[in-house]
Amino acid sequence: MNSEGGVPKHPVKSAFLHNGGVHGDRQNDLKHHGGPDRAVSIYSLELIHALQHEGHPIVPGSTGENLTIEGLEWDVMEEGVRFTIGEAVIELTGPAPPCKTISHSFLDKEFVRISENRYPGWSRWYARVITEGYVKTDDHAELESIHRG
């Protein structure tokens, strides 16, 4: 996903992940987004589908994630988890707190529905880029390791 900044992120066929983020994307709020430890935001396609089933109007990219990932067990997500997607390796740095700019993706604007504090396991995640590289729409994410310290 990519955009000129903010949300929603729009689909692209490929993107280059680098230490500063996703090439061509920018963040409107650099105090809370971006930088090496928040270079990439990811979310689960399965969780998006579950939220849609609850009636939320969420779609891939509507909550600002750079990568919408299918097939990873979201309950193993924690700081230090690394995975490969396409040519890139990324490492999770922490859950991405939701904010009011994504409220349009939720019934009654309840964006806290994906707050890690209130609903553990439902959050988007931030990641740093360990190995820069291209990712494509049909690339599969593969768990590489858990790196602590």
N, C-alpha and C positions, 0 to 999 in steps of 0.2 A: 504494500500500500504506500501511497505517496501523496503529498499535497504541498501547496505553497505555504502551509502553516496552519495550525489549528486543526479543527475537525469539520467534516469527516475527512478521512484519508480515502483516496480513490485508488482502485486497483490499477496495477501496472504489471506487465509481463515479467520484468526483471528489475532488480535494483542492486546497487553496490553498497554493501555495509562497510563502513570504515570507523576508525576510532572515535570520530566526532559525531557519528550518526548514520543516517541513510542519505546517500547522495541525492540532491535535488529536493530534500525535505528540509523544513525548518520549523522551529518552534516559536510561537508567538509570546510565550512566557518563559524566558530563560531562567528565571528564579526557581521555578518548579519543574521544568522539563529540560532535557538535553544535557550535554556534557558527557564526559567519558563514561561515567557510571550509570548514565541514563540515556545511552546512545540509541538504543532500540527498545521499543515497547512491543510486547507480544501478548496475544490472547488466544484462547482456545475456541475453535469452531464448534466443538461439542457443547461448550458452555453457552455460546451464543445461541445455539439451537435450543438448549434447555430454557434459556431466558425467553426466547420467542414463544416456547410452549407455555410459559407463564403469562404470556400476553404482552410482553415488552416489545416495542418496535425497533429493537436493536438489530443491526446488520453488520457484517464485517466492515471494519474501518470506522464505524460511527462513534466508537469510543476512543478514537485516536490511535489505535494500535498500528504499528508499522507492519507487523507480520501477524496474520491470522493463521494459526497452526492447527492442523488436524492430526489426530492419532497419537498424541503424547498423553501419558497419564498425568493429569493436572495435579493430582494429589501428591506427586513426588517433587513438585516445584518448591524449591527453597533456595536461599542465598547460597551461591557456590556451585549450583548445578550447571554443567556445561553441556551444550549439544551442538552438533554440526547440522547446518542447513545449507545446501548448495556448497559453495566453496568456503563459506564462513564458519567460524566457531564463535559462539557467544556464551557468556557466563551470566547467570542471573545475579542481580545485585539487590533486589528487593521488590516487594509488591508496589504497584503504581497506585497511589491514592486517587480515588475518583474526585472530580470537581464538577461544579455546576455547568461547565461548558458542554458536558456530555448528557445533561439531563433530558434532552430530547429523545434519547435512546431508551427511556424507561417510563413505565406507567406512572402517572402522577409525579413525574420528574424526580422519582426516587433513585437518584444516581448512587446513593449509598448501598444499593443492592449488590454492587461489586466491590464493596469495602472489605479488605482482608480482616480488619478489626471486627466488623459486625457479622460478616459472612465468610469465615475462613474457607479457603479453597476456591473462591469465586473471583479473585482479583486478577487483573492484568499484571504483568511483570515487566520490570525494567531489566536491561542487560547491557553489559559492556561487550565490546567486540574484541575478541582475543586474536582471531585470524581474520583479516579483511578478505572480502571476496564477494562475488555475485551470488544472489539468490534468485531463483525463478519460481513462477507460480506452481509448477508441478514438482518442486523439490520436496523431499520428505525430511523432517527433522528427526535426528537420531541422537538419543542420549549418549553422551561421551563419557562423562565422569562427574563426580562431585568433588570440587576443589575447596578445601577449607584451609584458611590461613594462607 
